[in-house]
């Protein structure tokens, strides 16, 4: 008898080039500011896929341009063990991230082809046990409709579903009430949010909600304990170990989601899953962007 296949995690969304600027001093407007600049693979969905791949079989679904940047990004993601399924149109997107000396980021996104994802071949969900969706996928058409159709097909097939709140800027632009209604209509098994996203959405309070947005809500508080809510009630508080040399928070949330979901697919309990997420996040916040190395293969080479 053939051995059962390991669970497959699929992630749908953006694959872009990150141009990460580490400012060495406070930004001097109108003149030069000392900095180091890195070019890395980026995009919340692609980051989750890349960081989950060492832990669980992983597939990425998205769209990049038919250009050198798209070729390089696909090759980099495949090199990390991800099964990459992409459409090709438009121009590959890019995000400029300015990281201040304390590690906080200001982002300037141009999603490019990522927002042009069209109807996805249902066969790309074959074997998928879980689908993860950053909320960036809901930002604009045609990607929004394609992602919603993919979610519906994944649910029809019995796959688990997780959503990441992604960004307060994105949530505000979409409209908080509209986002909450969307989440409730999709009924994710897990919703990830950081403390500012949770505050904006009115989540993460120890009370029952008449219409919960997800079966489980995981609220991250940076170096402070992570809170896990079920049915609006706080059920777990998991401390975070301190990380020496933290420099860049880019991708920390993506890494957390990757570790958490890989652990859950391996049938770990929620506390172990949170701890696995913490460990994954700790590995990226000392490096440029959502990479596990400052130099070497974290860079995207388009030559």
NUKOL-532335 format. One record per residue: residue number from 1; residue in one letter; y, x, z of N, C-alpha, C in turn. Coordinates in steps of 0.1 Angstrom, whole numbers, plus 5000, padded with zeros to 4 digits. Layout:
# NUKOL-532335
REC/NUM/A/Y/X/Z/Y/X/Z/Y/X/Z;
...
This chain:
# NUKOL-532335
REC/1/X/4988/5008/5000/5000/5000/5000/5012/5009/5000;
REC/2/X/5022/5005/4991/5035/5013/4991/5043/5011/5004;
REC/3/X/5049/5023/5008/5057/5022/5020/5070/5013/5017;
REC/4/X/5074/5006/5027/5086/4998/5025/5099/5006/5021;
REC/5/X/5107/5001/5013/5119/5008/5009/5129/5008/5021;
REC/6/X/5136/5019/5023/5146/5020/5033/5158/5010/5030;
REC/7/X/5165/5005/5040/5176/4996/5037/5187/5002/5029;
REC/8/X/5193/4995/5020/5203/5000/5011/5217/4994/5015;
REC/9/X/5226/5002/5017/5240/4998/5020/5248/4999/5007;
REC/10/X/5255/4988/5003/5264/4989/4992/5278/4987/4997;
REC/11/X/5287/4994/4990/5302/4994/4994/5309/4991/4981;
REC/12/X/5318/4981/4981/5326/4978/4969/5341/4980/4972;
REC/13/X/5347/4986/4962/5362/4988/4964/5367/5000/4956;
REC/14/X/5376/5007/4963/5384/5017/4956/5378/5031/4956;
REC/15/X/5379/5038/4945/5376/5052/4944/5388/5059/4937;
REC/16/X/5396/5067/4944/5408/5073/4939/5409/5087/4943;
REC/17/X/5419/5094/4938/5421/5108/4942/5432/5107/4953;
REC/18/X/5429/5114/4965/5439/5115/4975/5446/5129/4974;
REC/19/X/5459/5128/4974/5467/5140/4975/5473/5141/4989;
REC/20/X/5467/5149/4997/5470/5150/5012/5480/5161/5015;
REC/21/X/5491/5157/5020/5501/5167/5024/5502/5168/5039;
REC/22/X/5498/5180/5044/5499/5183/5058/5513/5189/5061;
REC/23/X/5522/5181/5066/5535/5187/5069/5534/5196/5081;
REC/24/X/5539/5208/5080/5539/5217/5091/5550/5216/5101;
REC/25/X/5560/5207/5098/5571/5205/5106/5577/5191/5103;
REC/26/X/5586/5186/5111/5591/5173/5108/5597/5173/5094;
REC/27/X/5595/5161/5086/5600/5160/5073/5615/5162/5072;
REC/28/X/5619/5171/5063/5634/5173/5061/5638/5166/5049;
REC/29/X/5644/5154/5050/5648/5146/5039/5658/5153/5030;
REC/30/X/5656/5153/5017/5665/5158/5007/5664/5173/5005;
REC/31/X/5654/5179/5011/5651/5194/5009/5637/5197/5012;
REC/32/X/5634/5210/5013/5620/5214/5014/5615/5212/5028;
REC/33/X/5602/5209/5029/5594/5208/5042/5582/5217/5040;
REC/34/X/5579/5226/5049/5567/5234/5049/5555/5225/5050;
REC/35/X/5545/5228/5041/5533/5220/5041/5521/5227/5034;
REC/36/X/5509/5221/5037/5497/5225/5029/5493/5212/5021;
REC/37/X/5488/5214/5009/5485/5203/5001/5470/5204/4996;
REC/38/X/5463/5192/4998/5449/5192/4994/5447/5180/4984;
REC/39/X/5438/5182/4975/5434/5171/4966/5419/5168/4969;
REC/40/X/5416/5156/4974/5403/5152/4978/5399/5138/4972;
REC/41/X/5386/5135/4972/5381/5122/4969/5387/5112/4980;
REC/42/X/5392/5101/4975/5397/5091/4985/5393/5077/4981;
REC/43/X/5399/5067/4987/5396/5053/4986/5387/5049/4997;
REC/44/X/5391/5038/5004/5384/5034/5016/5369/5032/5014;
REC/45/X/5366/5024/5003/5352/5021/5000/5344/5034/4997;
REC/46/X/5350/5042/4988/5343/5055/4985/5341/5064/4997;
REC/47/X/5351/5064/5006/5349/5072/5018/5337/5067/5026;
REC/48/X/5336/5054/5028/5325/5048/5036/5312/5052/5029;
REC/49/X/5311/5051/5016/5299/5054/5009/5295/5069/5011;
REC/50/X/5305/5077/5009/5302/5092/5010/5298/5096/5024;
REC/51/X/5304/5090/5034/5301/5094/5048/5289/5087/5053;
REC/52/X/5285/5076/5047/5272/5069/5051/5260/5075/5044;
REC/53/X/5262/5081/5032/5250/5086/5024/5241/5095/5031;
REC/54/X/5246/5104/5040/5236/5113/5047/5228/5106/5057;
REC/55/X/5232/5093/5061/5225/5086/5071/5217/5074/5066;
REC/56/X/5220/5069/5054/5213/5057/5049/5215/5057/5034;
REC/57/X/5205/5051/5027/5206/5050/5013/5219/5041/5009;
REC/58/X/5227/5046/5000/5240/5040/4998/5244/5039/4983;
REC/59/X/5250/5028/4980/5255/5026/4966/5270/5023/4966;
REC/60/X/5277/5028/4957/5291/5025/4956/5293/5017/4943;
REC/61/X/5301/5006/4944/5305/4998/4933/5320/4998/4931;
REC/62/X/5325/5001/4920/5339/5001/4918/5343/5003/4903;
REC/63/X/5356/5007/4901/5361/5010/4888/5370/5022/4888;
REC/64/X/5369/5030/4878/5377/5042/4876/5381/5043/4862;
REC/65/X/5391/5051/4858/5395/5052/4845/5386/5061/4837;
REC/66/X/5386/5059/4823/5378/5068/4814/5385/5081/4812;
REC/67/X/5387/5088/4823/5396/5100/4823/5389/5111/4831;
REC/68/X/5395/5123/4831/5390/5135/4838/5390/5132/4853;
REC/69/X/5400/5126/4858/5400/5123/4872/5388/5114/4876;
REC/70/X/5386/5103/4868/5374/5095/4871/5361/5102/4870;
REC/71/X/5360/5111/4860/5347/5119/4859/5345/5127/4871;
REC/72/X/5356/5134/4876/5355/5143/4887/5351/5135/4900;
REC/73/X/5357/5124/4902/5355/5116/4914/5340/5111/4914;
REC/74/X/5336/5106/4903/5322/5101/4902/5312/5112/4905;
REC/75/X/5315/5124/4899/5306/5135/4901/5306/5139/4916;
REC/76/X/5317/5139/4922/5318/5143/4936/5310/5134/4945;
REC/77/X/5312/5121/4942/5305/5111/4950/5290/5111/4948;
REC/78/X/5285/5113/4936/5271/5115/4933/5266/5127/4940;
REC/79/X/5274/5138/4941/5270/5150/4947/5267/5148/4962;
REC/80/X/5273/5138/4968/5270/5135/4982/5259/5125/4984;
REC/81/X/5251/5122/4973/5239/5114/4975/5241/5100/4973;
REC/82/X/5253/5096/4968/5256/5081/4966/5252/5077/4952;
REC/83/X/5245/5065/4951/5242/5059/4939/5255/5052/4934;
REC/84/X/5261/5057/4923/5274/5053/4919/5273/5044/4907;
REC/85/X/5279/5032/4908/5279/5022/4897/5294/5018/4895;
REC/86/X/5299/5023/4884/5314/5020/4881/5316/5015/4867;
REC/87/X/5326/5006/4867/5332/5002/4854/5343/5012/4850;
REC/88/X/5346/5013/4837/5356/5022/4833/5367/5015/4825;
REC/89/X/5379/5015/4830/5391/5010/4823/5403/5015/4830;
REC/90/X/5415/5014/4823/5427/5017/4829/5428/5032/4832;
REC/91/X/5435/5036/4843/5438/5049/4847/5433/5051/4862;
REC/92/X/5426/5061/4865/5421/5063/4878/5433/5064/4888;
REC/93/X/5432/5057/4899/5442/5057/4909/5444/5069/4917;
REC/94/X/5455/5070/4925/5457/5081/4934/5465/5076/4946;
REC/95/X/5464/5083/4957/5471/5080/4969/5477/5093/4974;
REC/96/X/5490/5093/4977/5497/5104/4983/5498/5101/4998;
REC/97/X/5492/5110/5006/5493/5108/5021/5500/5119/5027;
REC/98/X/5511/5116/5034/5519/5126/5041/5515/5125/5056;
REC/99/X/5509/5136/5061/5504/5136/5074/5513/5145/5083;
REC/100/X/5519/5139/5093/5528/5146/5102/5520/5156/5111;
REC/101/X/5527/5165/5118/5520/5175/5126/5512/5169/5137;
REC/102/X/5514/5156/5141/5506/5149/5151/5494/5142/5145;
REC/103/X/5492/5142/5132/5480/5137/5126/5482/5123/5120;
REC/104/X/5494/5116/5122/5496/5103/5117/5500/5103/5103;
REC/105/X/5496/5093/5095/5498/5093/5081/5508/5083/5076;
REC/106/X/5515/5086/5065/5522/5077/5057/5517/5077/5043;
REC/107/X/5513/5065/5038/5505/5065/5025/5513/5058/5014;
REC/108/X/5512/5064/5002/5518/5059/4990/5507/5056/4980;
REC/109/X/5502/5044/4980/5490/5041/4971/5494/5036/4957;
REC/110/X/5487/5042/4947/5487/5036/4934/5472/5034/4930;
REC/111/X/5467/5022/4932/5452/5020/4931/5447/5021/4917;
REC/112/X/5456/5019/4907/5452/5021/4893/5440/5013/4890;
REC/113/X/5430/5019/4884/5418/5012/4879/5410/5005/4890;
REC/114/X/5411/5009/4902/5404/5003/4913/5407/4988/4914;
REC/115/X/5419/4984/4910/5423/4970/4911/5419/4963/4898;
REC/116/X/5413/4970/4889/5409/4963/4876/5394/4960/4875;
REC/117/X/5387/4961/4887/5373/4958/4887/5371/4944/4882;
REC/118/X/5362/4942/4872/5359/4929/4867/5346/4924/4872;
REC/119/X/5341/4914/4866/5328/4908/4870/5317/4918/4871;
REC/120/X/5310/4918/4882/5300/4929/4885/5286/4924/4881;
REC/121/X/5279/4932/4874/5265/4929/4871/5257/4926/4883;
REC/122/X/5251/4914/4885/5244/4911/4897/5232/4921/4900;
REC/123/X/5228/4927/4890/5217/4937/4891/5221/4949/4900;
REC/124/X/5235/4951/4901/5240/4962/4909/5238/4959/4924;
REC/125/X/5234/4947/4928/5230/4943/4941/5215/4944/4944;
REC/126/X/5207/4947/4934/5193/4948/4936/5189/4957/4947;
REC/127/X/5182/4952/4957/5177/4961/4968/5187/4962/4979;
REC/128/X/5199/4956/4978/5209/4958/4988/5207/4949/5000;
REC/129/X/5207/4956/5012/5205/4949/5025/5218/4945/5031;
REC/130/X/5229/4952/5028/5241/4950/5035/5253/4954/5025;
REC/131/X/5263/4946/5025/5275/4948/5016/5287/4950/5025;
REC/132/X/5294/4961/5023/5307/4964/5031/5318/4963/5021;
REC/133/X/5329/4956/5026/5341/4954/5018/5354/4957/5026;
REC/134/X/5361/4968/5022/5374/4969/5027/5383/4959/5022;
REC/135/X/5393/4954/5030/5402/4943/5026/5411/4947/5014;
REC/136/X/5412/4960/5011/5419/4964/4999/5414/4957/4987;
REC/137/X/5401/4953/4987/5395/4947/4975/5400/4933/4973;
REC/138/X/5407/4927/4983/5413/4914/4982/5427/4914/4977;
REC/139/X/5433/4926/4975/5447/4927/4973/5452/4920/4960;
REC/140/X/5445/4922/4949/5451/4917/4936/5440/4914/4927;
REC/141/X/5443/4906/4917/5434/4903/4906/5434/4914/4895;
REC/142/X/5423/4916/4888/5411/4908/4888/5400/4912/4899;
REC/143/X/5403/4923/4906/5394/4928/4916/5390/4918/4926;
REC/144/X/5400/4911/4931/5398/4901/4941/5387/4891/4938;
REC/145/X/5388/4885/4926/5378/4875/4922/5364/4882/4920;
REC/146/X/5364/4894/4915/5352/4901/4913/5345/4904/4926;
REC/147/X/5353/4908/4936/5347/4911/4949/5342/4899/4956;
REC/148/X/5350/4888/4955/5346/4875/4961/5333/4870/4955;
REC/149/X/5332/4871/4942/5319/4867/4935/5307/4876/4940;
REC/150/X/5310/4889/4942/5300/4898/4946/5295/4895/4960;
REC/151/X/5305/4891/4969/5302/4887/4983/5293/4875/4982;
REC/152/X/5297/4865/4974/5289/4853/4974/5274/4856/4969;
REC/153/X/5273/4864/4959/5259/4868/4954/5252/4875/4965;
REC/154/X/5258/4884/4972/5251/4892/4982/5246/4883/4993;
REC/155/X/5255/4873/4997/5251/4864/5008/5240/4855/5003;
REC/156/X/5240/4851/4990/5229/4842/4984/5216/4850/4985;
REC/157/X/5216/4863/4984/5204/4871/4985/5200/4874/4999;
REC/158/X/5208/4870/5009/5205/4873/5023/5210/4886/5028;
REC/159/X/5219/4893/5021/5224/4905/5026/5234/4903/5037;
REC/160/X/5235/4913/5047/5245/4913/5057/5259/4916/5051;
REC/161/X/5270/4913/5058/5283/4915/5053/5292/4920/5063;
REC/162/X/5300/4931/5060/5310/4936/5069/5323/4937/5061;
REC/163/X/5334/4935/5068/5347/4936/5062/5356/4945/5071;
REC/164/X/5364/4953/5065/5374/4962/5072/5388/4956/5070;
REC/165/X/5395/4954/5081/5409/4949/5079/5418/4958/5072;
REC/166/X/5415/4971/5072/5421/4981/5063/5435/4985/5066;
REC/167/X/5445/4976/5067/5459/4981/5068/5468/4970/5072;
REC/168/X/5477/4973/5082/5487/4962/5086/5496/4959/5074;
REC/169/X/5500/4969/5066/5508/4967/5055/5502/4957/5045;
REC/170/X/5489/4959/5042/5481/4950/5033/5480/4936/5039;
REC/171/X/5477/4935/5052/5475/4922/5058/5488/4914/5058;
REC/172/X/5500/4921/5061/5513/4914/5060/5516/4910/5046;
REC/173/X/5513/4918/5036/5516/4914/5023/5508/4902/5018;
REC/174/X/5495/4902/5022/5486/4890/5019/5490/4878/5027;
REC/175/X/5495/4880/5039/5498/4868/5047/5487/4867/5058;
REC/176/X/5491/4868/5071/5482/4868/5082/5473/4855/5082;
REC/177/X/5479/4844/5080/5471/4831/5081/5462/4830/5069;
REC/178/X/5466/4835/5057/5458/4835/5045/5446/4844/5047;
REC/179/X/5448/4856/5053/5437/4865/5056/5427/4860/5066;
REC/180/X/5432/4854/5076/5423/4848/5086/5415/4837/5080;
REC/181/X/5421/4828/5072/5414/4818/5065/5403/4824/5055;
REC/182/X/5406/4835/5049/5397/4841/5040/5385/4846/5048;
REC/183/X/5388/4854/5058/5377/4859/5067/5368/4848/5072;
REC/184/X/5374/4837/5076/5365/4826/5082/5357/4820/5071;
REC/185/X/5362/4819/5059/5355/4813/5048/5343/4822/5044;
REC/186/X/5345/4835/5045/5334/4845/5041/5324/4847/5052;
REC/187/X/5328/4845/5065/5319/4846/5076/5312/4859/5077;
REC/188/X/5319/4870/5078/5312/4883/5079/5304/4884/5092;
REC/189/X/5294/4892/5091/5286/4896/5104/5294/4905/5113;
REC/190/X/5302/4914/5106/5310/4924/5114/5324/4925/5107;
REC/191/X/5334/4925/5116/5348/4928/5111/5353/4940/5119;
REC/192/X/5357/4950/5112/5363/4962/5118/5378/4961/5117;
REC/193/X/5385/4965/5128/5400/4965/5128/5404/4976/5139;
REC/194/X/5415/4982/5136/5421/4991/5146/5430/4982/5155;
REC/195/X/5436/4988/5165/5443/4980/5175/5455/4974/5169;
REC/196/X/5462/4980/5159/5474/4974/5154/5470/4963/5144;
REC/197/X/5459/4964/5137/5455/4954/5128/5450/4942/5136;
REC/198/X/5443/4945/5147/5438/4934/5155/5449/4926/5162;
REC/199/X/5460/4933/5166/5471/4927/5172/5478/4918/5162;
REC/200/X/5480/4923/5150/5486/4915/5139/5478/4902/5136;
REC/201/X/5465/4903/5136/5457/4892/5133/5454/4883/5145;
REC/202/X/5458/4887/5157/5456/4879/5169/5441/4880/5174;
REC/203/X/5435/4891/5171/5421/4893/5175/5420/4903/5187;
REC/204/X/5408/4904/5192/5406/4914/5203/5411/4909/5216;
REC/205/X/5411/4896/5219/5414/4891/5232/5402/4885/5238;
REC/206/X/5400/4887/5251/5388/4882/5258/5388/4867/5260;
REC/207/X/5387/4860/5249/5387/4845/5250/5379/4840/5239;
REC/208/X/5374/4828/5240/5366/4821/5229/5377/4816/5219;
REC/209/X/5373/4818/5206/5381/4813/5196/5374/4801/5190;
REC/210/X/5382/4790/5186/5376/4778/5181/5370/4781/5167;
REC/211/X/5376/4790/5160/5371/4793/5146/5370/4809/5145;
REC/212/X/5360/4815/5150/5359/4830/5149/5359/4835/5135;
REC/213/X/5365/4847/5133/5366/4853/5120/5353/4860/5116;
REC/214/X/5345/4864/5126/5333/4871/5123/5323/4870/5135;
REC/215/X/5311/4872/5133/5301/4871/5144/5304/4882/5154;
REC/216/X/5308/4894/5149/5311/4905/5158/5324/4911/5153;
REC/217/X/5333/4914/5162/5346/4920/5159/5346/4933/5166;
REC/218/X/5348/4944/5159/5349/4958/5165/5363/4963/5164;
REC/219/X/5370/4965/5176/5384/4969/5176/5384/4983/5181;
REC/220/X/5390/4992/5173/5391/5006/5176/5405/5009/5182;
REC/221/X/5405/5018/5192/5418/5021/5199/5420/5036/5199;
REC/222/X/5417/5042/5187/5419/5057/5187/5411/5064/5197;
REC/223/X/5418/5072/5206/5410/5080/5216/5406/5071/5228;
REC/224/X/5411/5059/5229/5407/5050/5240/5395/5042/5236;
REC/225/X/5388/5036/5246/5375/5030/5243/5376/5019/5232;
REC/226/X/5365/5018/5225/5363/5008/5214/5358/4995/5221;
REC/227/X/5363/4984/5217/5359/4971/5222/5351/4963/5212;
REC/228/X/5341/4957/5216/5332/4949/5208/5333/4934/5213;
REC/229/X/5336/4925/5204/5338/4911/5208/5327/4903/5200;
REC/230/X/5321/4893/5207/5312/4884/5200/5317/4870/5204;
REC/231/X/5319/4861/5194/5324/4848/5197/5337/4848/5205;
REC/232/X/5346/4858/5202/5358/4859/5209/5358/4865/5223;
REC/233/X/5346/4869/5227/5345/4874/5241/5341/4889/5241;
REC/234/X/5348/4896/5250/5345/4911/5251/5331/4913/5257;
REC/235/X/5322/4919/5249/5309/4921/5254/5305/4936/5256;
REC/236/X/5313/4945/5250/5310/4959/5252/5324/4967/5252;
REC/237/X/5325/4977/5260/5335/4987/5260/5329/5001/5259;
REC/238/X/5332/5008/5249/5325/5021/5246/5335/5032/5246;
REC/239/X/5334/5041/5256/5344/5052/5256/5342/5061/5244;
REC/240/X/5353/5068/5241/5354/5078/5230/5355/5092/5236;
REC/241/X/5346/5101/5231/5348/5115/5235/5360/5121/5229;
REC/242/X/5366/5130/5236/5378/5137/5230/5374/5147/5219;
REC/243/X/5383/5149/5210/5380/5158/5198/5390/5169/5198;
REC/244/X/5386/5181/5199/5394/5192/5198/5398/5195/5184;
REC/245/X/5411/5198/5182/5415/5202/5168/5418/5191/5159;
REC/246/X/5419/5178/5164/5422/5167/5155/5436/5170/5148;
REC/247/X/5435/5168/5135/5447/5171/5127/5451/5160/5117;
REC/248/X/5441/5152/5112/5444/5142/5102/5436/5130/5104;
REC/249/X/5442/5119/5107/5434/5106/5110/5430/5099/5097;
REC/250/X/5433/5105/5085/5428/5098/5073/5413/5097/5073;
REC/251/X/5409/5085/5070/5394/5083/5068/5387/5081/5081;
REC/252/X/5393/5081/5093/5386/5080/5106/5380/5066/5107;
REC/253/X/5387/5056/5103/5381/5042/5103/5370/5041/5093;
REC/254/X/5371/5047/5081/5360/5046/5072/5348/5053/5077;
REC/255/X/5350/5065/5083/5339/5072/5089/5332/5064/5100;
REC/256/X/5340/5058/5108/5334/5049/5119/5326/5038/5113;
REC/257/X/5331/5031/5103/5323/5021/5097/5310/5026/5091;
REC/258/X/5311/5038/5084/5299/5044/5079/5288/5046/5089;
REC/259/X/5292/5053/5100/5283/5056/5111/5277/5043/5117;
REC/260/X/5286/5034/5120/5282/5021/5127/5272/5014/5118;
REC/261/X/5275/5012/5105/5266/5004/5097/5253/5011/5094;
REC/262/X/5253/5024/5093/5241/5032/5091/5232/5030/5103;
REC/263/X/5238/5030/5115/5230/5029/5128/5224/5014/5129;
REC/264/X/5232/5004/5125/5228/4991/5126/5216/4988/5116;
REC/265/X/5217/4994/5104/5207/4992/5094/5194/4999/5099;
REC/266/X/5195/5009/5107/5184/5016/5113/5179/5009/5126;
REC/267/X/5185/4997/5128/5181/4988/5139/5185/4993/5153;
REC/268/X/5196/5001/5153/5201/5006/5166/5209/4994/5173;
REC/269/X/5210/4995/5186/5219/4985/5193/5233/4988/5190;
REC/270/X/5242/4978/5195/5256/4979/5191/5262/4991/5198;
REC/271/X/5259/4994/5210/5265/5006/5217/5261/5019/5210;
REC/272/X/5249/5020/5206/5245/5032/5198/5252/5033/5185;
REC/273/X/5254/5021/5179/5261/5021/5166/5275/5025/5167;
REC/274/X/5282/5020/5178/5296/5025/5181/5296/5040/5183;
REC/275/X/5287/5045/5191/5287/5059/5193/5285/5067/5181;
REC/276/X/5276/5062/5172/5274/5069/5159/5287/5068/5151;
REC/277/X/5294/5057/5151/5307/5056/5144/5317/5066/5150;
REC/278/X/5317/5068/5163/5326/5077/5169/5323/5091/5165;
REC/279/X/5310/5095/5164/5306/5108/5160/5310/5111/5146;
REC/280/X/5309/5101/5137/5312/5103/5123/5327/5105/5121;
REC/281/X/5335/5097/5129/5350/5098/5128/5354/5112/5133;
REC/282/X/5348/5117/5144/5352/5130/5149/5350/5141/5139;
REC/283/X/5341/5139/5130/5338/5150/5120/5349/5150/5109;
REC/284/X/5357/5139/5107/5367/5140/5096/5381/5142/5101;
REC/285/X/5384/5140/5114/5398/5140/5118/5403/5155/5120;
REC/286/X/5394/5165/5118/5398/5178/5119/5400/5184/5105;
REC/287/X/5398/5176/5095/5399/5181/5081/5409/5173/5073;
REC/288/X/5411/5177/5060/5421/5170/5052/5415/5158/5045;
REC/289/X/5421/5146/5047/5415/5134/5041/5402/5130/5047;
REC/290/X/5395/5122/5040/5382/5117/5046/5371/5126/5041;
REC/291/X/5372/5139/5044/5362/5149/5040/5357/5156/5053;
REC/292/X/5346/5162/5051/5340/5169/5063/5342/5184/5062;
REC/293/X/5350/5188/5052/5353/5203/5051/5368/5203/5046;
REC/294/X/5375/5213/5051/5389/5215/5047/5389/5221/5033;
REC/295/X/5380/5231/5031/5379/5237/5018/5365/5235/5012;
REC/296/X/5362/5239/5000/5349/5237/4994/5348/5224/4987;
REC/297/X/5337/5217/4988/5334/5206/4980/5342/5194/4983;
REC/298/X/5350/5194/4994/5359/5183/4996/5369/5181/4986;
REC/299/X/5372/5192/4978/5382/5191/4968/5377/5185/4955;
REC/300/X/5386/5178/4948/5382/5173/4935/5387/5182/4924;
REC/301/X/5379/5188/4916/5382/5197/4905/5382/5190/4892;
REC/302/X/5394/5189/4885/5394/5183/4872/5395/5193/4861;
REC/303/X/5393/5206/4864/5394/5216/4853/5383/5215/4843;
